[in-house]
Amino acid sequence: MKQRINKKAPFLVIMAMEEEAELLIKTFKLKLQKKPFGDYLPMKTFHGELPSGRPVYLVLPGKDRRFKVNLVGTQLAAVTSAFSINKYMPSAVFNFGTCGALKSKAAKIGDVFYCTDQVWFHSRRIPLPGYDEFSRGGYPCAPLPSLKKKLKVKTGVLSTTDSLDFCSVESERFFDLRADIADMEGAAIAWMADIYRIPFYALKSVTDLMDIKQKPGDQFLKNFQLAVGNLTVQASRLLRSLD
Ligand code: ADE
């Protein structure tokens, strides 16, 4: 049975890097809105319609004023999610992006993962009663059984960090959480979607294998275009299928 979400209510897509979003913006012919969040906040919105006429807003955190790079990471992911959910009142929140994965779990560069169960943080550690569980997060992902056949994706558990490298303290927590893939925004966005009680969907495409010798930054740069191409195909299918 086709799963439908509240007819006509907007979809909100949050991505971290402009270069990750370019193909999706082209695919849906999205148009840049002028200063959607006022003069100071750096976020950018691209707006358009899905085939049914449902509005879709793709929001990016924008660029760092000093360093001229995309504002990747959990801080701006949370700010972007809070402002854009509040402004566009979407019926579903989507996070599309890149991720690191594990060769030991048979992941390959360019694989696209549909994130299942819950999204965690593996970079936060607060060993105090109650705060320990809080630090791990564990925000829900929307289940997607009926569409799985339409998408060429693997499924896996996502965990979020604020660093690209896979240091030993974080990897210990990552394995403890039974996570399959790592990104730098998912849990922050899933947290805000959960606060607003809006279904959260995430697709992540593999740029690097975290358990091989090659540096993650080198792998990321080498594999980025392949990963983004695959991500865009699956993300377009997901949006059209749920529309
Ligand atoms: N995004 C892409 N690769 C990543 C990795 N290895 N860790 C965190 N975020 C990532």
Boltz pocket constraint, residues with backbone or C-beta under 6 A from the ligand:
constraints:
  - pocket:
      binder: B
      contacts: [[A, 98], [A, 99], [A, 100], [A, 101], [A, 161], [A, 163], [A, 164], [A, 165], [A, 182], [A, 183], [A, 184], [A, 205], [A, 207], [A, 208], [A, 210], [A, 216], [A, 220]]
      max_distance: 6.0
